[in-house]
Amino acid sequence: MKPPPFEYIRPSTVAEAVTAMAQSEEPRILAGGQSLMAMMNLRYVFPATLVDINDLHDLVGIDAARDRIRIGAMTRQRRIEVDPDIAALAPIFPAALRHVGHRQTRNRGTIGGSLCHLDPAAELAALVLLMDATLEVTGPAGTREVAASDFVVGYMTPGIAPEEIVTAISFAPWAAGHGSSFQEYSRRHGDFAIASAGVMLETDPEGTITRASICIGGLGSTPQRHPEGEAALVGTRGEADGIATALDACDALECIADFHGGPAYRMNVARTMLRRALSEARSGMNNGRGQA
């Protein structure tokens, strides 16, 4: 398969990229290209212009500090996966990234590209929601910040203007010693998830959960935070009753059907992934495997 004809532009600065996006007809950003090129070859998308931002080296890098982590949008997924500071401060990132495609695709795929593609089963999209991350977005009017909850607006639809470019992602690490887990089920390793669950937990010295974050991926048209499940856990010690309430509350989430199975099947998978993630996150705190 071959893609339809398109104009190719390779800017050397963010300003040039933004100008190209604003002046082009039906533009698309080319970052890692792991999803876009396949979709073009299959004639699922028909961009008139490709704006290749692989020369924008200012958008590459990880700045990890105790109070804030900032990741440039063109940072390759594999670099994030193996970064020791990310592993120490936000261990759920490498845990989730190991589910993303295969090492070869993670070597090329970027965090910004995955977020803008916004597949409902995408692990990185679930993580930015889970972490309450902020996305830095640059357009003709300058740079602005977009909360992850405002960025994820619909099926493969990021909440930015067509001429805007995601330039970085930032979030605050959780407290030292927190527990986290990312669980996913797919037909084969590297396939899109039928359902996934990311969990983060903090406790007080007595072991009572004081903070909880849950995000479910693959179940609906977008990754979804699970506030009812979070509320069911806070104030408990992670006992069976609280976990059962969190699992039952999944009924409030959007659940779609596809060729993998109907809503009942997908919901059952999501609940199983959430149960496993809650167990591992709680165990991680008890056994000292949380954040260093």
C-alpha positions as CSV (number, residue, x, y, z in Angstrom):
1,M,0.0,0.0,0.0
2,K,1.1,3.5,-0.7
3,P,-0.1,6.8,0.8
4,P,-2.0,9.4,-1.2
5,P,0.1,12.4,-2.5
6,F,1.1,15.0,0.0
7,E,3.4,18.0,0.4
8,Y,6.3,17.5,2.8
9,I,7.7,20.2,5.0
10,R,10.6,19.8,7.5
11,P,10.9,22.9,9.7
12,S,13.9,23.6,11.9
13,T,12.2,25.6,14.6
14,V,8.9,25.4,16.5
15,A,7.9,28.8,15.0
16,E,8.5,27.5,11.5
17,A,6.4,24.4,12.3
18,V,3.5,26.5,13.7
19,T,3.6,28.7,10.6
20,A,3.6,25.7,8.3
21,M,0.6,24.2,10.1
22,A,-1.3,27.5,10.0
23,Q,-0.6,28.1,6.3
24,S,-1.1,24.5,5.0
25,E,-4.3,22.8,4.0
26,E,-5.2,19.6,5.9
27,P,-1.8,19.4,7.7
28,R,-0.7,16.6,9.9
29,I,2.4,16.5,12.2
30,L,4.9,13.7,11.6
31,A,6.7,12.8,14.8
32,G,7.5,9.1,15.3
33,G,5.1,8.1,12.5
34,Q,4.4,4.7,14.0
35,S,0.6,5.2,13.7
36,L,0.3,7.9,11.1
37,M,2.3,6.3,8.3
38,A,0.4,3.0,8.6
39,M,-2.9,4.9,8.5
40,M,-1.8,6.9,5.4
41,N,-0.7,3.7,3.6
42,L,-4.1,2.1,4.4
43,R,-5.8,5.3,3.1
44,Y,-7.5,5.9,6.5
45,V,-6.2,9.5,6.6
46,F,-5.5,11.9,3.7
47,P,-3.3,14.8,4.8
48,A,-2.5,17.3,2.1
49,T,0.7,18.4,4.0
50,L,3.0,16.5,6.4
51,V,5.0,18.8,8.7
52,D,8.0,16.7,9.9
53,I,9.2,17.9,13.3
54,N,12.0,15.5,13.8
55,D,14.5,18.4,13.5
56,L,13.0,20.2,16.5
57,H,15.6,19.0,19.0
58,D,14.5,21.5,21.6
59,L,11.4,19.3,22.1
60,V,13.6,16.3,23.1
61,G,14.6,15.6,26.7
62,I,13.6,14.8,30.3
63,D,13.9,17.2,33.2
64,A,13.0,15.2,36.3
65,A,12.9,16.9,39.7
66,R,11.3,16.0,43.0
67,D,8.5,18.6,42.5
68,R,8.0,18.4,38.7
69,I,8.8,16.2,35.8
70,R,8.9,17.8,32.3
71,I,9.2,15.6,29.1
72,G,9.7,17.2,25.7
73,A,7.0,16.1,23.2
74,M,9.6,14.6,20.7
75,T,11.2,12.4,23.4
76,R,11.2,8.8,22.2
77,Q,9.1,6.4,24.2
78,R,12.1,4.0,24.7
79,R,14.1,6.8,26.3
80,I,11.3,7.5,28.8
81,E,11.1,3.7,29.5
82,V,14.7,3.4,30.5
83,D,15.3,6.8,32.2
84,P,16.5,6.1,35.8
85,D,15.0,9.4,37.1
86,I,11.6,8.5,35.7
87,A,11.9,5.0,37.1
88,A,12.6,6.4,40.6
89,L,10.1,9.2,40.6
90,A,7.2,7.8,38.5
91,P,7.7,4.0,38.1
92,I,4.3,3.6,36.5
93,F,5.7,5.1,33.3
94,P,8.2,2.3,32.5
95,A,5.6,-0.3,33.7
96,A,3.0,1.0,31.2
97,L,5.5,1.7,28.3
98,R,6.5,-2.0,28.3
99,H,3.0,-2.6,26.9
100,V,3.4,-0.2,24.0
101,G,3.9,-2.0,20.8
102,H,7.4,-3.5,20.7
103,R,10.9,-2.1,21.4
104,Q,11.4,-1.2,17.7
105,T,8.3,0.9,17.7
106,R,9.1,2.5,21.1
107,N,12.5,3.4,19.6
108,R,10.7,5.7,17.1
109,G,7.4,6.5,18.8
110,T,7.3,9.8,20.7
111,I,5.2,10.7,23.8
112,G,3.7,13.8,22.0
113,G,2.8,11.7,18.9
114,S,1.0,9.1,21.0
115,L,-0.9,11.7,22.9
116,C,-2.0,13.6,19.8
117,H,-3.0,10.3,18.0
118,L,-5.1,9.6,21.2
119,D,-6.1,6.1,20.6
120,P,-8.6,5.1,23.4
121,A,-6.3,2.1,24.3
122,A,-3.1,4.1,24.3
123,E,-1.1,3.7,27.5
124,L,0.5,7.2,27.5
125,A,-2.9,8.9,27.1
126,A,-4.1,6.9,30.2
127,L,-1.0,7.9,32.1
128,V,-1.3,11.7,31.6
129,L,-4.9,11.5,32.8
130,L,-3.8,9.3,35.8
131,M,-1.1,11.8,36.7
132,D,-3.2,15.0,36.2
133,A,-0.6,16.1,33.7
134,T,-0.4,19.4,31.9
135,L,0.4,19.7,28.2
136,E,2.3,22.6,26.8
137,V,0.8,23.6,23.5
138,T,2.3,26.2,21.0
139,G,0.4,27.9,18.2
140,P,0.3,31.2,16.4
141,A,-0.9,33.0,19.5
142,G,2.0,31.6,21.6
143,T,2.3,28.9,24.2
144,R,-0.5,27.8,26.6
145,E,-1.1,25.0,29.0
146,V,-3.8,22.5,28.7
147,A,-4.9,20.1,31.5
148,A,-4.9,16.4,30.5
149,S,-8.7,16.3,31.3
150,D,-9.3,19.1,28.8
151,F,-6.9,17.6,26.2
152,V,-8.7,14.2,26.0
153,V,-12.0,15.4,24.4
154,G,-13.2,12.5,22.2
155,Y,-12.3,9.5,20.1
156,M,-8.8,10.2,18.6
157,T,-9.5,13.9,19.1
158,P,-7.1,16.0,21.2
159,G,-8.4,19.3,22.6
160,I,-6.1,21.6,20.6
161,A,-6.5,23.8,17.5
162,P,-5.4,22.3,14.1
163,E,-2.5,24.7,13.9
164,E,-1.2,24.0,17.4
165,I,1.6,21.7,18.4
166,V,2.1,19.8,21.7
167,T,5.7,20.8,22.8
168,A,6.0,19.2,26.3
169,I,4.2,17.3,29.0
170,S,4.7,17.9,32.7
171,F,3.3,16.5,36.0
172,A,4.1,16.4,39.7
173,P,5.5,13.1,41.0
174,W,3.6,11.5,43.8
175,A,5.0,11.2,47.3
176,A,7.9,8.9,48.0
177,G,6.7,5.4,48.9
178,H,3.5,5.5,46.9
179,G,2.2,2.4,45.2
180,S,1.5,2.1,41.5
181,S,0.6,-0.5,38.9
182,F,-0.4,-0.7,35.3
183,Q,-2.2,-3.8,34.1
184,E,-3.3,-4.5,30.5
185,Y,-4.8,-7.3,28.5
186,S,-4.4,-7.7,24.8
187,R,-4.7,-10.7,22.4
188,R,-0.9,-10.7,21.9
189,H,1.8,-8.6,23.6
190,G,2.1,-5.4,21.7
191,D,-1.4,-5.4,20.4
192,F,-3.9,-2.7,21.3
193,A,-5.4,-3.2,24.7
194,I,-8.8,-4.7,25.1
195,A,-8.7,-3.0,28.5
196,S,-6.1,-1.6,30.8
197,A,-6.0,-0.1,34.3
198,G,-3.5,2.3,35.9
199,V,-3.6,2.8,39.7
200,M,-1.7,5.0,42.1
201,L,-2.2,5.0,45.9
202,E,-0.8,7.0,48.8
203,T,-1.3,6.1,52.5
204,D,-0.7,7.7,55.8
205,P,1.6,6.1,58.4
206,E,-1.3,3.9,59.7
207,G,-1.9,2.4,56.2
208,T,-5.1,4.3,55.4
209,I,-5.4,5.3,51.8
210,T,-5.3,9.1,51.6
211,R,-5.0,9.6,47.8
212,A,-6.0,7.4,44.9
213,S,-6.0,7.8,41.2
214,I,-7.5,5.3,38.7
215,C,-7.6,5.4,34.9
216,I,-9.2,2.8,32.7
217,G,-8.1,2.5,29.0
218,G,-9.6,0.7,26.1
219,L,-13.0,0.4,27.6
220,G,-14.6,3.5,26.0
221,S,-14.0,6.0,23.2
222,T,-11.3,7.6,25.3
223,P,-9.2,6.7,28.4
224,Q,-11.3,7.4,31.5
225,R,-10.6,8.5,35.0
226,H,-12.6,6.5,37.6
227,P,-13.6,9.0,40.3
228,E,-16.2,6.8,41.9
229,G,-13.6,4.0,42.3
230,E,-11.1,6.5,43.8
231,A,-13.6,7.8,46.3
232,A,-14.4,4.2,47.3
233,L,-10.8,3.6,48.3
234,V,-9.8,6.8,50.1
235,G,-10.3,6.4,53.8
236,T,-9.9,2.6,53.7
237,R,-7.0,0.3,54.1
238,G,-7.6,-1.4,50.8
239,E,-9.9,-4.0,52.3
240,A,-12.1,-6.2,50.1
241,D,-15.2,-4.1,50.6
242,G,-13.6,-1.0,49.2
243,I,-12.1,-2.9,46.3
244,A,-15.5,-4.5,45.5
245,T,-17.1,-1.1,45.6
246,A,-14.5,0.4,43.2
247,L,-15.0,-2.6,40.8
248,D,-18.8,-2.3,40.9
249,A,-18.5,1.4,40.2
250,C,-17.0,0.7,36.8
251,D,-20.6,0.5,35.6
252,A,-20.5,4.3,35.5
253,L,-17.8,4.2,32.8
254,E,-18.4,4.3,29.1
255,C,-18.1,0.8,27.6
256,I,-18.2,0.1,23.9
257,A,-18.3,-3.0,21.8
258,D,-16.0,-4.0,19.0
259,F,-14.8,-7.1,17.1
260,H,-13.0,-8.2,20.3
261,G,-16.2,-8.6,22.2
262,G,-19.4,-7.0,23.5
263,P,-19.7,-4.5,26.4
264,A,-20.1,-7.3,29.1
265,Y,-16.9,-9.0,28.0
266,R,-14.9,-5.7,27.9
267,M,-16.2,-4.6,31.3
268,N,-15.2,-8.0,32.8
269,V,-11.7,-7.6,31.4
270,A,-11.5,-4.0,32.7
271,R,-12.6,-5.1,36.2
272,T,-10.0,-7.9,36.2
273,M,-7.2,-5.5,35.2
274,L,-8.4,-3.0,37.9
275,R,-8.4,-5.8,40.6
276,R,-4.9,-6.8,39.7
277,A,-3.6,-3.2,39.6
278,L,-5.1,-2.4,43.0
279,S,-3.6,-5.5,44.5
280,E,-0.1,-4.8,43.0
281,A,-0.2,-1.1,44.0
282,R,-1.1,-1.9,47.5
283,S,1.5,-4.6,47.7
284,G,4.1,-2.3,46.3
285,M,3.7,0.1,49.2
286,N,3.9,-2.7,51.8
287,N,7.0,-4.2,50.2
288,G,8.9,-1.0,49.6
289,R,8.5,-1.2,45.8
290,G,6.9,2.2,45.5
291,Q,8.6,5.4,44.6
292,A,12.1,5.8,45.9
